[in-house]
Amino acid sequence: MKTLDPRAPLVLDTRALQRRPGSMLEVSRSVPAPDDLGTDVIAIRAGSPIDLDLRLESVMEGVLVSGSVRAQAQGACVRCLDPVTEAIEVPIQELFAYADRAAHHQEVGADDDEDQRVLEGDLLDLEDVVRDAVVPALPFQPVCDENCPGLCSECGAHLADDPSHQHEIIDPRWASLQQLANPDGSSTTEDDEEKRN
């Protein structure tokens, strides 16, 4: 298990609760986002601000953390590739068990404690909790506008800039006939007809 750095932005100190069940601590802070907080198409950029409004409550088993996380995610529209900014606000709630309680649960073979989060001394690390809450809340396919028409599949032009944009497309079923009629690619004219006569 890694040793927590009390100066890390998402590491909280719970000493003020003194392991007294019922005691509570409110925490509001803005911290820089950690790396890898998102997907390939949209993410909260590393170092950009994340606002935390949290309540830490001492309970028999450990410290219950609940509250909300707010941030701005940035990415690209999946239709036209224009920049997209999305405001994210998600709730979080997680129990961090006291180390001695967690050890006891492991001894008695509690099945549901495999993914239990554990306090390291008086410190808890919220990074994984924030990531688990934020990433699923990000849009799977972000768009700049619900009605974004995207890009032209022929030339890549922004269709929103020119709604009447189109290309003359010859039905491929007729392309072979057109080549038979004009093997050199030119069109048949009246002069050509006269030469043949």
C-alpha positions, -999 to 999 in steps of 0.1 A, spaced: 0 0 0 14 34 -9 21 59 18 -1 89 16 13 124 13 -7 148 36 1 176 12 -15 159 -18 -46 179 -30 -71 150 -26 -57 136 7 -78 147 37 -68 147 73 -95 134 97 -78 140 130 -103 166 140 -130 139 142 -110 121 169 -128 88 161 -159 100 180 -190 86 163 -213 115 154 -186 141 151 -186 159 117 -163 180 97 -172 201 66 -146 207 39 -149 230 9 -118 234 -13 -107 238 -49 -80 213 -59 -61 206 -92 -74 177 -112 -53 145 -112 -42 129 -145 -65 106 -165 -97 120 -153 -118 113 -184 -119 95 -217 -103 99 -251 -130 123 -263 -137 143 -232 -119 148 -199 -111 172 -170 -77 184 -179 -49 176 -154 -44 207 -132 -77 223 -139 -98 232 -108 -121 207 -91 -144 221 -65 -152 198 -35 -180 204 -10 -177 175 15 -189 163 48 -168 139 68 -187 120 95 -172 97 121 -191 65 124 -183 32 142 -165 16 112 -146 46 100 -152 80 83 -181 85 59 -173 110 32 -203 125 13 -208 156 -8 -203 168 -44 -176 173 -70 -178 201 -96 -155 207 -126 -154 217 -162 -147 189 -188 -132 197 -222 -132 177 -253 -143 175 -289 -177 171 -306 -179 136 -320 -197 150 -351 -178 181 -361 -147 180 -339 -153 215 -326 -143 221 -289 -169 211 -263 -170 223 -226 -193 204 -202 -200 214 -166 -199 183 -144 -214 180 -109 -216 146 -93 -224 133 -58 -199 111 -39 -203 89 -9 -177 66 4 -169 49 37 -132 48 47 -127 21 73 -104 24 102 -74 1 96 -81 -20 127 -118 -25 117 -108 -34 81 -83 -60 95 -110 -75 117 -134 -78 88 -107 -96 68 -101 -120 97 -138 -130 99 -139 -134 61 -164 -107 52 -170 -112 14 -182 -77 6 -151 -59 19 -127 -67 -10 -129 -32 -24 -132 -14 9 -113 18 12 -91 21 43 -78 51 63 -41 53 65 -37 66 100 -58 97 100 -55 103 63 -78 93 34 -72 96 -3 -102 108 -25 -85 105 -59 -100 71 -68 -134 81 -54 -135 112 -75 -124 93 -106 -150 66 -100 -177 93 -97 -167 117 -125 -156 95 -154 -190 76 -157 -208 110 -156 -190 124 -186 -209 122 -219 -201 91 -239 -204 109 -272 -201 147 -265 -217 171 -290 -214 208 -294 -251 210 -301 -278 183 -301 -286 193 -338 -250 194 -349 -250 181 -386 -213 172 -384 -189 172 -413 -193 165 -450 -183 129 -456 -168 139 -490 -147 170 -482 -149 175 -445 -167 209 -446 -187 220 -415 -222 214 -426 -235 239 -399 -217 267 -418 -234 258 -451 -267 239 -447 -272 236 -484 -237 221 -490 -237 190 -512 -218 172 -539 -231 158 -572 -227 121 -567 -231 97 -597 -248 65 -589 -220 39 -591 -244 15 -609 -244 39 -639 -207 47 -639 -197 17 -660 -223 26 -687 -211 61 -687 -175 49 -695 -188 27 -723 -206 56 -739 -176 79 -735 -144 58 -732 -122 89 -734 -143 106 -707 -157 133 -730 -193 139 -737 -210 130 -770 -218 160 -792 -236 166 -825 -201 170 -842 -191 136 -831 -223 121 -846 -216 139 -879 -180 125 -880 -194 90 -876 -217 95 -906 
